[in-house]
Amino acid sequence: MTAAIEILFVTLDPERAERVISGIRMRGTAVRARQASDRTELDELLASSRFDTVVLIESGLDLQLEDIRSALHQSGRQTPAIVITSRPETERLAIFDAGAFGVVGCGQEEVAAMLILKAVEYQFCCNQLHRTRNTLQEAERRYLLLLDSSRDPIAYVQDGIYLYANDAWREFFQIETPEDLARYSLDDFIAPEQQDLLQQLLDSRRDQPDTVETTQAMTLRDAQGRSFEAQVVLTDATVDGEDCTVLRVATERSTSSTGQLSVLDPVTGLYNRRYLIRSLEDALVTAARSGLLFALIDISIDDFASIRIERGLSTSDILLADLGVFLRERFPAPATVARLRGEEFGVLVPNVRRAELEPQLDTLIRDASERPVNLGQDTIKVTLSCGVVIADNSVPTAEHLLARTTRALEQARSAGGNRCHFHRPEDGGPARTESDQAWHARIEEAMANDRLRLLYQPVVNLHGADVPRFNVFVRLFGPEGQIYQPNDFLPAAERTGIAAELDRWIIRHAIEVLAQRLKQDPKATFFLKLTRGSLNDGSVVVWLQEVLHQHRVPAGNVVVEIKEATIITNLKAAIAAARGLKAIHSCLCIDDFGNGLNPFHILRHVDADYIKLDGAFVRELVTDANNQQAIRRFTDAAHAKGKQVIVPRVEDAATLAVLFSLNVNLVQGYFVHPPSEQLDFDFTQVL
């Protein structure tokens, strides 16, 4: 963390702010603090200075968190806000929902001090992550630029498949576009009689250091089938964590092209999208160093599609070229003007505030609507729409910025066009909201296109052969084969309201599999998870009973698993669900058990058949006496109440031995068996 933190207190109670500052200083951190008592002072301070956190002390103040967030948005800042309030506990959740990083009560200045330090540490880590990401992107961009500029044909290959090839490689082998490269494998450019030789060379490299080069004269052929001799140099590299082979062709023919990458758009003469993305990446790096704000603007001609249909392609190109000249005049250096796509133009303006930019854009839109564009025999007037983001280094990537300006532009268009719209983060924080919506779309697409996979992990009795039990997990596969774990997408599913639908997809498909398994083993049991979204849906137990009946699966072969925290925060719904499960003769398991002050108090309200301990109790169990004592207490208490204890995350034999001595009933984990798409575990074997 930084040596001294900058805090903006929004308050009429400076004495309380001083007590908070004292609490921070007592913990060894220096503080530089400023105070604002009204909206005018708040706007002025945010415009002129950068703060690590904003602390709103509500007592006697007219300003609310909504005003703080509005001021932060207007200034282009994304700074965590802490609220100190006298509101009762029941009203504080709404403050969190409105976007506060933390909320504490008046009189809890020590807690506020610690929370501020946590907020600053969080922001510091986020900024460090963004700086590192931007630095890596810059390094990768420069490296790829060097490859693109190389006169030697260079390609990255894995198992004969191209991961990347520079311009010189594509020209050398007569490949027209980068997309065409995907149609070929490496063997397509090697003479048939030498393909075995190449494979031998690749195999021999497995026992050599990555830095050693292998050079071989070979007969190559281009996409037209023409053959020629060349020296091929092989080295090794890693791309996105995957090992691959780098091939470089050294021949006089390869020096005929400079391989320079054009950065200009042929229609407008402006920079192209790729150049603008590079400039945005540079702006993010600069913002990380200086703290200065910058703006990205997405500008578009309204109703361009209709104009193109009515007037033809030549007219549309004239309009685009004319707008390029117009924007270049209005945004001289150091601003960067580029054509993004179609009728959209991007403008990057460094070191700017909204108060300066907004009137400039209003004038731009007004002047554009009044000026005729000369088409030769005719003239035409057009209007423009603008989407704007004012940002600092807290934005993760250039693509995030472009996505935000696109949304702002769409809002300007949907409002009728001929106007400018500044991007406003949605409540709850922009980054999480964007991510949540992306996950929502991924989950919907995965359910529609069968990109969810169920995995089954055995839950095994430590004391001999028993009922075959499987815990059901889910993995989400992206369109390009990416594998996402539940922790990646389930929180977003909860927040966006799709969790209940996802639960039902998983349960329905799992019960279909269970129905087939029961034909071989009538005692097989599946543990199926319910999230908060399903718990609050009062019809879930009735729906579950219908699905079980449809597939002729006895309810006793299903154990519904709900997290302890979900039950506690949704107790009324949990009690109703537990009673419903008991009525249909299904079982209940409380997951992540043992984190409360009195965990077994929950069993007074929810009668569970199993408790599955939080995996944290297994960490370093062999050497951690406290965890051993905790598991023993839980196990003894559970057995006294007639409950079975499950311990997850068993990763080694030593842990298994300790759990056996503690009289735990059931275990699961990678040491027992990893999750698998196959129900292939032999429950007759003894652990």
Wavefront OBJ file of the C-alpha trace (Angstrom):
o trace
v 0.000 0.000 0.000
v 1.045 3.640 -0.422
v 2.996 5.388 2.383
v 0.219 7.948 2.942
v -3.401 7.621 1.910
v -5.568 10.435 0.550
v -9.052 10.585 2.075
v -11.916 12.916 1.225
v -14.349 13.274 4.127
v -17.810 14.514 3.191
v -19.103 15.691 6.534
v -20.269 18.437 8.870
v -18.669 16.595 11.792
v -14.900 17.122 11.524
v -14.354 15.831 15.072
v -15.696 12.424 14.099
v -13.511 12.488 10.995
v -10.509 13.260 13.226
v -11.269 10.232 15.386
v -11.337 8.062 12.271
v -8.045 9.581 11.108
v -6.511 8.896 14.526
v -7.595 5.267 14.285
v -5.810 4.952 10.923
v -2.658 6.667 12.164
v -2.533 4.438 15.244
v -2.229 1.527 12.824
v 0.932 3.011 11.350
v -0.468 4.632 8.191
v -0.087 8.310 7.384
v -3.182 10.195 6.241
v -3.700 13.294 4.122
v -7.313 14.321 4.459
v -9.593 16.932 2.901
v -13.125 17.897 3.820
v -16.186 18.791 1.729
v -19.431 19.943 3.331
v -21.598 20.468 0.257
v -21.895 19.361 -3.371
v -19.970 22.340 -4.747
v -16.940 21.655 -2.570
v -17.210 17.936 -3.351
v -17.165 18.546 -7.119
v -14.250 20.976 -6.885
v -12.098 18.628 -4.801
v -12.808 15.595 -6.993
v -12.010 17.598 -10.120
v -8.689 18.872 -8.765
v -7.417 15.919 -6.706
v -7.365 12.165 -6.661
v -8.379 10.330 -3.465
v -7.896 6.762 -2.346
v -11.327 6.693 -0.710
v -14.304 8.935 0.014
v -15.879 8.789 3.486
v -19.436 10.057 3.868
v -20.488 10.877 7.460
v -24.238 11.271 7.096
v -24.960 12.988 10.432
v -26.512 16.427 9.813
v -25.576 16.357 6.104
v -27.952 16.806 3.180
v -25.765 14.757 0.825
v -26.446 11.038 0.393
v -24.446 8.204 -1.156
v -26.254 8.792 -4.458
v -24.795 12.319 -4.526
v -21.297 10.957 -3.842
v -21.581 8.415 -6.649
v -22.940 11.069 -8.999
v -20.036 13.385 -8.187
v -17.531 10.562 -8.673
v -19.114 9.738 -12.015
v -19.097 13.375 -13.140
v -15.396 13.624 -12.315
v -14.554 10.330 -14.015
v -13.395 8.726 -10.765
v -14.057 5.189 -9.581
v -13.176 5.495 -5.913
v -14.504 3.272 -3.109
v -16.958 5.037 -0.786
v -17.381 4.322 2.938
v -20.538 5.473 4.752
v -20.720 6.224 8.471
v -24.385 6.355 9.423
v -26.766 6.475 12.357
v -29.372 4.465 10.450
v -30.524 1.215 12.061
v -29.004 -2.081 10.912
v -32.127 -2.969 8.939
v -31.600 0.025 6.628
v -27.877 -0.404 5.994
v -28.176 -3.164 3.434
v -29.768 -0.638 1.080
v -26.609 1.490 1.349
v -24.495 -1.484 0.285
v -26.881 -2.160 -2.585
v -26.513 1.469 -3.648
v -22.790 0.917 -4.205
v -21.016 1.587 -0.894
v -17.796 -0.334 -0.279
v -18.646 -0.459 3.421
v -21.123 0.851 5.991
v -20.501 1.351 9.727
v -22.471 2.936 12.531
v -21.730 6.192 14.287
v -19.558 5.535 17.327
v -17.655 2.795 15.480
v -14.732 4.958 14.406
v -12.213 2.155 15.009
v -14.168 -0.143 12.714
v -14.409 2.664 10.156
v -10.625 3.139 10.303
v -9.993 -0.536 9.588
v -12.591 -0.584 6.820
v -10.971 2.433 5.158
v -7.607 0.678 5.209
v -9.229 -2.378 3.627
v -10.844 -0.209 0.939
v -7.544 1.507 0.167
v -5.726 -1.822 0.051
v -8.393 -3.192 -2.286
v -8.116 -0.178 -4.581
v -4.334 -0.347 -4.492
v -4.377 -4.036 -5.468
v -6.860 -3.342 -8.273
v -4.682 -0.541 -9.620
v -1.592 -2.727 -9.394
v -3.410 -5.431 -11.293
v -4.472 -2.970 -13.976
v -0.923 -1.592 -14.268
v 0.505 -5.083 -14.561
v -2.105 -6.089 -17.115
v -1.493 -2.955 -19.169
v 2.273 -3.416 -18.975
v 1.943 -7.012 -20.141
v -0.395 -5.962 -22.935
v 2.085 -3.296 -23.983
v 4.939 -5.814 -23.958
v 2.885 -8.309 -25.954
v 1.829 -5.623 -28.411
v 5.421 -4.533 -28.994
v 6.559 -8.138 -29.333
v 3.856 -8.916 -31.882
v 4.691 -5.709 -33.716
v 8.295 -6.858 -33.963
v 7.113 -10.182 -35.341
v 4.788 -8.457 -37.803
v 7.633 -6.193 -38.910
v 10.117 -9.025 -39.332
v 11.237 -9.794 -42.839
v 11.588 -13.467 -41.947
v 8.470 -15.646 -42.134
v 7.654 -16.712 -38.558
v 4.869 -18.966 -37.262
v 3.865 -20.426 -33.901
v 2.613 -24.011 -34.179
v 1.194 -26.510 -31.685
v 0.620 -30.108 -32.755
v 0.727 -29.020 -36.386
v -1.935 -26.305 -35.890
v -1.147 -22.623 -36.348
v -1.489 -20.380 -33.295
v -0.009 -17.322 -35.016
v 1.802 -16.369 -38.211
v 3.217 -12.977 -39.168
v 2.572 -11.095 -42.398
v 5.839 -12.277 -43.924
v 4.851 -15.930 -43.374
v 1.485 -15.434 -45.052
v 3.060 -13.644 -48.005
v 5.820 -16.220 -48.275
v 3.334 -19.093 -48.526
v 0.794 -17.156 -50.628
v -1.951 -17.052 -47.950
v -4.307 -14.171 -48.686
v -5.754 -13.310 -45.249
v -5.078 -14.229 -41.598
v -8.446 -16.003 -41.544
v -7.342 -18.264 -44.402
v -4.497 -19.557 -42.234
v -6.985 -21.579 -40.160
v -7.670 -23.764 -43.219
v -4.114 -25.091 -43.254
v -1.946 -27.281 -41.056
v 1.842 -27.192 -40.972
v 2.114 -30.285 -43.188
v 0.357 -28.426 -46.012
v 3.527 -26.344 -46.517
v 6.054 -29.193 -46.271
v 6.877 -31.458 -49.195
v 5.232 -34.877 -48.581
v 8.531 -36.730 -48.669
v 9.914 -34.515 -45.869
v 6.974 -34.497 -43.461
v 8.421 -37.428 -41.517
v 11.740 -35.550 -41.259
v 9.971 -32.533 -39.764
v 8.210 -34.731 -37.223
v 11.551 -36.241 -36.232
v 12.963 -32.757 -35.720
v 9.998 -31.783 -33.551
v 10.295 -34.978 -31.499
v 14.028 -34.494 -30.970
v 13.425 -31.023 -29.519
v 11.531 -32.402 -26.540
v 14.804 -33.303 -24.797
v 16.563 -30.025 -25.634
v 16.571 -26.665 -23.799
v 14.113 -24.080 -25.151
v 16.942 -21.736 -26.148
v 18.604 -24.260 -28.509
v 17.822 -23.755 -32.193
v 17.420 -26.562 -34.711
v 18.242 -25.657 -38.316
v 17.403 -27.878 -41.274
v 17.369 -27.417 -45.050
v 13.951 -28.513 -46.290
v 11.719 -28.520 -49.321
v 8.696 -26.290 -48.742
v 5.673 -25.492 -50.861
v 3.259 -22.577 -50.888
v -0.533 -22.524 -51.026
v -0.373 -22.721 -54.832
v 1.635 -25.971 -54.690
v 4.954 -24.446 -55.832
v 8.015 -26.037 -54.172
v 11.323 -24.405 -53.168
v 14.294 -24.987 -50.882
v 14.766 -23.058 -47.645
v 16.414 -23.197 -44.256
v 13.922 -23.819 -41.414
v 14.915 -22.754 -37.882
v 12.980 -24.276 -34.955
v 12.844 -22.982 -31.377
v 10.373 -23.366 -28.506
v 8.045 -20.859 -26.863
v 4.964 -20.592 -24.672
v 1.699 -18.923 -25.697
v -1.008 -18.447 -23.047
v 0.661 -21.103 -20.928
v 0.736 -23.655 -23.758
v 4.029 -24.993 -25.136
v 4.485 -24.535 -28.868
v 7.139 -24.518 -31.569
v 8.381 -21.415 -33.374
v 9.317 -21.896 -37.031
v 11.346 -19.285 -38.907
v 12.154 -19.550 -42.591
v 15.538 -18.074 -43.545
v 15.719 -17.472 -47.294
v 16.433 -14.614 -49.689
v 12.834 -14.729 -50.813
v 11.681 -13.770 -47.321
v 13.533 -10.448 -47.451
v 11.463 -9.114 -50.330
v 8.805 -7.645 -48.057
v 9.148 -5.295 -45.126
v 6.009 -6.678 -43.516
v 5.078 -3.207 -42.201
v 1.593 -3.099 -40.690
v -0.641 -0.290 -41.924
v -2.228 1.819 -39.209
v -4.362 3.958 -41.540
v -7.953 3.516 -42.646
v -8.079 3.557 -46.482
v -11.401 5.444 -46.742
v -10.869 8.301 -44.297
v -7.096 8.468 -44.000
v -7.498 8.374 -40.213
v -5.916 5.859 -37.882
v -7.666 2.473 -37.750
v -9.225 0.606 -34.837
v -6.078 -1.337 -34.056
v -4.060 1.846 -33.689
v -6.708 3.373 -31.404
v -6.623 0.310 -29.140
v -2.851 0.695 -28.844
v -3.316 4.361 -27.975
v -5.897 3.430 -25.330
v -3.493 0.928 -23.801
v -0.840 3.658 -23.670
v -3.385 6.039 -22.082
v -4.163 3.496 -19.359
v -0.460 3.121 -18.588
v -0.049 6.907 -18.487
v -3.088 7.288 -16.221
v -1.627 4.709 -13.846
v 1.522 6.792 -13.525
v 0.025 10.289 -13.454
v -3.532 9.858 -12.161
v -4.775 12.126 -14.981
v -8.171 11.572 -16.559
v -8.782 10.965 -20.249
v -11.877 10.609 -22.426
v -12.883 8.156 -25.119
v -15.627 9.240 -27.515
v -17.565 7.052 -29.955
v -19.054 9.261 -32.709
v -21.482 7.981 -35.334
v -23.525 9.325 -38.252
v -27.242 8.929 -37.499
v -29.326 6.797 -39.902
v -26.207 5.939 -41.887
v -27.662 2.627 -43.113
v -30.624 4.417 -44.697
v -28.344 7.010 -46.298
v -26.171 4.259 -47.738
v -29.177 2.460 -49.248
v -30.724 5.636 -50.708
v -27.547 7.363 -51.882
v -25.194 4.470 -52.658
v -21.709 3.421 -51.591
v -19.904 6.336 -53.189
v -21.959 8.845 -51.200
v -21.364 6.969 -47.958
v -17.589 6.979 -48.553
v -17.699 10.738 -49.220
v -19.585 11.269 -45.955
v -17.084 9.179 -44.014
v -14.099 10.965 -45.514
v -15.699 14.366 -44.876
v -16.484 13.489 -41.256
v -12.882 12.338 -40.801
v -11.618 15.771 -41.869
v -14.226 17.492 -39.667
v -13.233 15.497 -36.576
v -9.529 15.987 -37.189
v -10.095 19.760 -37.205
v -12.132 19.655 -33.998
v -9.749 17.331 -32.135
v -6.168 18.314 -32.974
v -3.135 16.663 -31.345
v -2.571 15.421 -28.724
v -6.036 13.903 -29.312
v -6.179 10.753 -31.440
v -8.938 10.373 -34.060
v -9.555 6.963 -35.627
v -12.206 5.093 -37.572
v -13.578 2.266 -35.437
v -15.977 0.464 -37.759
v -18.601 1.366 -40.356
v -19.877 4.868 -39.593
v -18.313 4.960 -36.100
v -15.270 7.043 -35.203
v -13.252 6.946 -31.983
v -11.588 9.960 -30.385
v -9.123 9.693 -27.504
v -8.688 12.967 -25.599
v -5.968 13.005 -22.914
v -6.005 15.061 -19.704
v -9.595 16.291 -19.889
v -12.542 16.778 -17.548
v -16.225 16.522 -18.301
v -16.801 20.221 -17.549
v -14.445 21.080 -20.427
v -15.489 18.323 -22.828
v -19.278 18.499 -22.600
v -19.709 21.996 -24.143
v -17.162 21.109 -26.827
v -19.216 18.084 -27.846
v -22.474 20.047 -27.765
v -20.916 22.529 -30.192
v -19.604 19.676 -32.357
v -23.064 18.092 -32.671
v -24.767 21.433 -33.384
v -22.219 22.465 -36.034
v -22.351 19.031 -37.697
v -26.135 19.236 -38.078
v -25.939 22.695 -39.684
v -23.146 22.144 -42.212
v -23.957 20.809 -45.713
v -21.686 18.115 -47.126
v -20.861 18.613 -50.820
v -21.527 15.481 -52.884
v -20.621 17.058 -56.259
v -24.060 17.466 -57.855
v -25.863 17.634 -54.543
v -25.443 18.362 -50.838
v -26.624 16.536 -47.736
v -26.872 17.305 -44.037
v -26.360 14.664 -41.376
v -26.566 14.521 -37.609
v -24.195 12.848 -35.177
v -24.559 10.892 -31.945
v -21.803 10.537 -29.350
v -21.113 8.098 -26.529
v -18.492 9.221 -24.025
v -16.522 7.679 -21.179
v -14.285 9.709 -18.895
v -11.844 7.334 -17.260
v -8.722 6.879 -15.219
v -6.506 3.832 -14.813
v -9.206 1.926 -12.873
v -10.729 0.671 -16.147
v -9.330 -2.852 -16.688
v -8.658 -2.869 -20.454
v -9.015 -0.929 -23.667
v -11.766 -3.287 -24.770
v -13.734 -2.466 -21.620
v -13.534 1.212 -22.533
v -14.701 0.572 -26.075
v -17.609 -1.509 -24.784
v -18.688 1.302 -22.465
v -18.565 3.956 -25.172
v -20.553 1.665 -27.458
v -23.276 1.351 -24.818
v -23.291 5.109 -24.292
v -23.595 5.624 -28.056
v -26.509 3.182 -28.218
v -28.271 5.152 -25.494
v -27.773 8.389 -27.435
v -29.189 6.742 -30.562
v -32.146 5.215 -28.718
v -33.014 8.681 -27.390
v -33.423 9.930 -30.959
v -29.850 10.716 -31.989
v -28.297 14.136 -32.639
v -27.072 14.193 -29.059
v -24.299 13.160 -26.691
v -24.564 10.646 -23.830
v -21.958 10.217 -21.094
v -21.615 6.676 -19.806
v -23.023 6.323 -16.282
v -22.060 3.259 -14.233
v -25.061 1.280 -13.065
v -25.764 0.923 -9.352
v -23.613 -1.666 -7.628
v -20.444 -0.758 -9.504
v -19.756 -0.751 -13.242
v -17.197 -3.504 -13.433
v -19.300 -6.054 -11.553
v -22.495 -5.089 -13.401
v -20.824 -5.525 -16.788
v -19.299 -8.816 -15.721
v -22.600 -10.068 -14.295
v -24.493 -9.311 -17.490
v -21.801 -11.056 -19.521
v -22.090 -14.138 -17.294
v -25.883 -14.033 -17.562
v -25.600 -14.142 -21.340
v -22.983 -16.931 -21.203
v -25.179 -19.043 -18.916
v -28.233 -18.592 -21.144
v -26.169 -19.493 -24.208
v -24.663 -22.524 -22.429
v -28.076 -23.868 -21.426
v -29.430 -23.337 -24.935
v -26.444 -24.923 -26.696
v -25.545 -27.765 -24.326
v -22.354 -26.155 -23.038
v -22.933 -27.244 -19.443
v -21.318 -30.461 -18.268
v -22.231 -32.376 -15.132
v -19.442 -33.967 -13.121
v -19.873 -36.558 -10.375
v -17.593 -36.949 -7.359
v -18.076 -39.936 -5.028
v -18.934 -39.334 -1.376
v -17.398 -42.336 0.341
v -18.009 -43.921 3.743
v -14.800 -44.123 5.791
v -15.965 -47.185 7.663
v -16.697 -49.704 4.938
v -18.839 -50.248 1.852
v -22.026 -48.209 1.880
v -24.621 -46.567 -0.339
v -23.112 -45.234 -3.613
v -23.288 -41.449 -3.228
v -22.229 -38.843 -5.785
v -21.976 -35.093 -5.397
v -23.047 -33.378 -8.622
v -20.999 -30.449 -9.944
v -21.346 -28.353 -13.067
v -18.813 -26.840 -15.458
v -19.575 -24.235 -18.101
v -17.792 -24.472 -21.448
v -17.207 -21.363 -23.549
v -17.655 -21.355 -27.335
v -13.888 -21.730 -27.784
v -13.548 -24.557 -25.258
v -12.836 -22.461 -22.155
v -13.806 -24.254 -18.931
v -15.402 -22.197 -16.155
v -15.724 -23.358 -12.552
v -18.924 -22.760 -10.521
v -17.218 -20.040 -8.475
v -16.660 -18.153 -11.727
v -20.323 -17.847 -12.681
v -22.645 -18.839 -9.815
v -22.296 -15.550 -7.866
v -23.225 -13.624 -11.021
v -26.101 -16.043 -11.637
v -27.433 -15.223 -8.167
v -27.163 -11.481 -8.700
v -28.805 -11.497 -12.134
v -31.688 -13.789 -11.219
v -30.832 -16.718 -13.478
v -29.625 -18.990 -10.647
v -33.002 -20.722 -10.177
v -33.247 -21.522 -13.881
v -29.681 -22.841 -13.836
v -30.437 -24.992 -10.764
v -33.396 -26.553 -12.533
v -31.340 -27.275 -15.662
v -28.706 -29.039 -13.562
v -31.190 -30.983 -11.419
v -33.304 -32.082 -14.377
v -30.297 -33.419 -16.293
v -28.781 -35.018 -13.184
v -32.025 -36.857 -12.389
v -32.080 -38.211 -15.955
v -28.621 -39.679 -15.310
v -29.645 -40.947 -11.869
v -32.651 -42.732 -13.377
v -30.319 -44.730 -15.604
v -27.932 -45.463 -12.732
v -30.754 -46.806 -10.567
v -31.350 -49.564 -13.097
v -27.919 -50.932 -12.118
v -27.892 -49.917 -8.448
v -31.200 -49.029 -6.750
v -29.381 -47.453 -3.781
v -27.415 -44.831 -5.752
v -27.844 -41.330 -4.334
v -27.129 -37.917 -5.828
v -26.367 -34.729 -3.864
v -27.954 -31.840 -5.798
v -27.334 -28.203 -4.929
v -29.901 -25.439 -4.498
v -28.888 -21.775 -4.570
v -30.613 -18.830 -2.963
v -32.522 -18.175 -6.171
v -34.231 -21.570 -5.940
v -34.703 -21.373 -2.191
v -36.746 -18.193 -2.517
v -38.853 -19.794 -5.229
v -41.587 -21.406 -3.161
v -42.388 -23.894 -5.938
v -38.992 -25.604 -6.120
v -39.876 -28.611 -3.938
v -43.129 -29.203 -5.841
v -41.203 -28.930 -9.117
v -38.547 -31.361 -7.832
v -41.237 -33.892 -6.883
v -42.734 -33.663 -10.379
v -39.350 -34.262 -12.047
v -38.629 -37.214 -9.766
v -42.037 -38.706 -10.543
v -41.554 -38.125 -14.279
v -38.308 -40.133 -14.270
v -39.518 -42.666 -11.670
v -36.722 -41.760 -9.245
v -37.547 -42.242 -5.527
v -37.150 -39.006 -3.570
v -35.016 -40.858 -1.030
v -32.280 -41.219 -3.654
v -31.812 -37.449 -3.769
v -30.104 -35.263 -1.158
v -30.644 -31.525 -1.595
v -27.584 -29.521 -0.578
v -27.856 -25.884 0.616
v -25.068 -23.692 1.985
v -25.224 -22.686 5.625
v -24.946 -18.974 4.819
v -27.816 -19.257 2.322
v -30.029 -20.862 4.955
v -29.196 -18.251 7.608
v -29.881 -15.294 5.312
v -33.070 -16.867 3.919
v -34.269 -18.681 7.017
v -38.014 -18.529 6.399
v -37.675 -19.919 2.866
v -35.173 -22.524 4.081
v -37.554 -23.771 6.788
v -40.339 -24.133 4.213
v -38.048 -25.981 1.773
v -36.744 -28.324 4.500
v -40.288 -29.215 5.534
v -41.242 -29.802 1.908
v -38.276 -32.107 1.372
v -39.141 -34.036 4.504
v -42.733 -34.407 3.281
v -41.656 -35.989 -0.014
v -39.081 -38.198 1.833
v -36.044 -36.511 0.318
v -32.961 -35.618 2.386
v -31.199 -32.351 3.183
v -27.497 -31.555 3.569
v -26.172 -28.278 5.006
v -23.005 -27.335 3.100
v -20.104 -25.145 4.326
v -21.160 -25.937 7.889
v -19.377 -24.625 10.976
v -18.709 -20.912 10.449
v -21.228 -19.416 12.873
v -20.804 -18.713 16.598
v -23.242 -21.552 17.310
v -23.544 -23.585 14.094
v -25.834 -26.270 15.511
v -28.428 -23.645 16.416
v -29.487 -23.807 12.764
v -30.640 -27.406 13.250
v -33.383 -26.168 15.555
v -34.991 -24.591 12.506
v -33.824 -26.822 9.644
v -33.737 -30.570 10.218
v -30.873 -31.777 8.035
v -29.771 -35.376 7.510
v -26.162 -34.485 6.654
v -23.793 -31.684 7.540
v -20.864 -31.045 5.221
v -18.100 -29.125 6.964
v -16.515 -26.041 5.468
v -13.423 -27.079 3.515
v -11.333 -24.605 5.524
v -11.317 -27.059 8.454
v -9.363 -29.534 6.324
v -6.559 -27.117 5.538
v -3.314 -28.353 7.125
v -5.410 -30.761 9.198
v -2.524 -33.126 9.869
v -0.560 -30.446 11.752
v -3.329 -28.079 12.892
v -4.590 -29.226 16.314
v -7.286 -26.535 16.390
v -8.880 -27.824 13.200
v -8.716 -31.381 14.494
v -10.480 -30.352 17.706
v -13.128 -28.439 15.754
v -13.906 -31.422 13.519
v -14.086 -33.710 16.532
v -16.547 -31.343 18.255
v -18.707 -31.072 15.144
v -18.662 -34.826 14.607
v -19.552 -35.709 18.190
v -22.359 -33.134 18.287
v -23.728 -34.248 14.902
v -23.715 -37.911 15.881
v -25.539 -37.039 19.095
v -28.266 -35.492 16.955
v -28.349 -38.408 14.519
v -26.656 -36.537 11.651
v -23.943 -37.791 9.313
v -20.811 -35.706 8.823
v -19.207 -35.198 5.409
v -15.729 -33.714 5.051
v -14.781 -32.385 1.583
v -11.431 -31.490 -0.018
v -9.530 -34.574 1.110
v -6.326 -34.362 -0.898
v -3.903 -36.841 0.700
v -3.674 -40.083 2.663
v -2.485 -38.393 5.865
v -5.605 -36.220 6.022
v -7.763 -39.256 5.383
v -6.138 -41.081 8.307
v -6.788 -38.170 10.683
v -10.442 -38.002 9.618
v -10.807 -41.717 10.222
v -9.492 -41.288 13.773
v -11.990 -38.429 14.322
v -14.861 -40.774 13.428
v -16.054 -38.749 10.439
v -18.705 -40.605 8.429
v -18.136 -39.588 4.808
v -15.386 -37.943 2.769
v -14.883 -36.590 -0.720
v -11.955 -35.018 -2.501
v -9.378 -35.508 -5.213
v -7.479 -38.104 -3.175
v -10.618 -40.242 -3.088
v -11.576 -39.528 -6.694
v -11.692 -36.359 -8.812
v -14.993 -35.167 -10.315
v -15.693 -37.077 -13.508
v -18.325 -37.189 -16.215
v -18.460 -40.947 -15.643
v -20.050 -42.711 -12.668
v -17.142 -45.114 -12.558
v -16.139 -45.294 -8.878
v -16.110 -48.720 -7.224
v -17.774 -48.274 -3.820
v -16.881 -51.807 -2.770
v -13.205 -50.878 -2.411
v -11.890 -49.942 1.048
v -10.132 -46.608 1.479
l 1 2 3 4 5 6 7 8 9 10 11 12 13 14 15 16 17 18 19 20 21 22 23 24 25 26 27 28 29 30 31 32 33 34 35 36 37 38 39 40 41 42 43 44 45 46 47 48 49 50 51 52 53 54 55 56 57 58 59 60 61 62 63 64 65 66 67 68 69 70 71 72 73 74 75 76 77 78 79 80 81 82 83 84 85 86 87 88 89 90 91 92 93 94 95 96 97 98 99 100 101 102 103 104 105 106 107 108 109 110 111 112 113 114 115 116 117 118 119 120 121 122 123 124 125 126 127 128 129 130 131 132 133 134 135 136 137 138 139 140 141 142 143 144 145 146 147 148 149 150 151 152 153 154 155 156 157 158 159 160 161 162 163 164 165 166 167 168 169 170 171 172 173 174 175 176 177 178 179 180 181 182 183 184 185 186 187 188 189 190 191 192 193 194 195 196 197 198 199 200 201 202 203 204 205 206 207 208 209 210 211 212 213 214 215 216 217 218 219 220 221 222 223 224 225 226 227 228 229 230 231 232 233 234 235 236 237 238 239 240 241 242 243 244 245 246 247 248 249 250 251 252 253 254 255 256 257 258 259 260 261 262 263 264 265 266 267 268 269 270 271 272 273 274 275 276 277 278 279 280 281 282 283 284 285 286 287 288 289 290 291 292 293 294 295 296 297 298 299 300 301 302 303 304 305 306 307 308 309 310 311 312 313 314 315 316 317 318 319 320 321 322 323 324 325 326 327 328 329 330 331 332 333 334 335 336 337 338 339 340 341 342 343 344 345 346 347 348 349 350 351 352 353 354 355 356 357 358 359 360 361 362 363 364 365 366 367 368 369 370 371 372 373 374 375 376 377 378 379 380 381 382 383 384 385 386 387 388 389 390 391 392 393 394 395 396 397 398 399 400 401 402 403 404 405 406 407 408 409 410 411 412 413 414 415 416 417 418 419 420 421 422 423 424 425 426 427 428 429 430 431 432 433 434 435 436 437 438 439 440 441 442 443 444 445 446 447 448 449 450 451 452 453 454 455 456 457 458 459 460 461 462 463 464 465 466 467 468 469 470 471 472 473 474 475 476 477 478 479 480 481 482 483 484 485 486 487 488 489 490 491 492 493 494 495 496 497 498 499 500 501 502 503 504 505 506 507 508 509 510 511 512 513 514 515 516 517 518 519 520 521 522 523 524 525 526 527 528 529 530 531 532 533 534 535 536 537 538 539 540 541 542 543 544 545 546 547 548 549 550 551 552 553 554 555 556 557 558 559 560 561 562 563 564 565 566 567 568 569 570 571 572 573 574 575 576 577 578 579 580 581 582 583 584 585 586 587 588 589 590 591 592 593 594 595 596 597 598 599 600 601 602 603 604 605 606 607 608 609 610 611 612 613 614 615 616 617 618 619 620 621 622 623 624 625 626 627 628 629 630 631 632 633 634 635 636 637 638 639 640 641 642 643 644 645 646 647 648 649 650 651 652 653 654 655 656 657 658 659 660 661 662 663 664 665 666 667 668 669 670 671 672 673 674 675 676 677 678 679 680 681 682 683 684 685 686 687
